[in-house]
């Protein structure tokens, strides 16, 4: 097999995978990680970039895993994170061709079309597939809230881009995933705000955005412990909020408290799901007490990491987030910077409100976004690999 034939095979595989991924997120999210790994394998150049900030980020990640291992973390969870970190490393050298981007763009249009039809039919699709309504649409909504930004980046015409933005916002809104709606909205508003700031005060915006992103992540457990109300106090707001929101806030308060039981190195990676089945009491209604369990994860990245690896492990994660924020705002300009900011902020909102820190389907979604925002490959522009 010649080198040219091998490149063509890789190109076709990448097109099929990228075309399939949007619908996989809806119909078979358990396959999303596998699809993203294949995508990275066939599009990465496997080149090491000797960039200082990237080196620091992966050194911080190694230190984070070391803290998790030192604090008697679950070895399977540590190895899973180590593997996903390796996939993310190779994603930095991915090169997506124009045709591959078109395949992903078409797949996203089909996914949005299916969801629109399902909305018109009053969301009957989950019944046909015998799946939970909330799980099916929440995961897909979170996927859309992040992947919408690289999806918009493929459109050069501003009018068409704005139309797709409204279309995507409409679909996300009707999926009834509050986290996805908030993530997409804040990604648009805050991303645009930081972008405007970077136009007028570039140096200030770069350092303010990156330092603030990392610092807030590191300080989150302390802020939640001090300022959040406990279950009984939250009952004051029962007439203004759904009980599920009060439950999540109560969990954050309790996990923040438990994080300070082992404040420096935490309880070990993977230890959160082994918290005893303590019930969090939320006073709701006339004297009624609702008991809720902690769940498999606290739906909050800083609290999850803080509980399992302490302030030391969370510090390394904060360094990584600060470096990512720095690269997002400093290594692009114009519309590309605007879209990357939207994607980054949406991702952080989801991390803070909805998913666990180590859910592979979500980490795979972020890795896919990294792939799609990388520099475009020269292969396929003239039918051959350009030097």
Secondary structure, 3 states (H helix, E strand, C coil): CCHHHHHHHHHHHHHHHHHHHHHHHHHCHHHHHHHHHHHHHHHECCCCCCCHHHHHHHHHHHHHHHHHHHCCCCHHHHHHHHHHHHHHHHHCCECCCHHHHHHHHHHHHHHHHHHHHHHHCCCCHHHHCCCCHHHHHHHHHHHHHHHHHHHHHCCCCHHHHHHHHHHHHHHHHHCCCHHHHHHHHHHHHHHHHHHHHHHHCHHHHHHHHHHHHHHHHHHHHHHHHHHCCCHHHHHHHCCCCCHHHHHHHHHHHHHHHHHHHHCCCCCCCCCHHHCCCCCEEEECCCCCEEEECCCCCCCCHHHHHHHHHHHHHHHHHHHHHHHHHHHHHHCCCHHHHHHHHHHHHHHHHHHHHCCCCCCHHHHHHHHHHHHHHCCCCCCCCCCCCCC
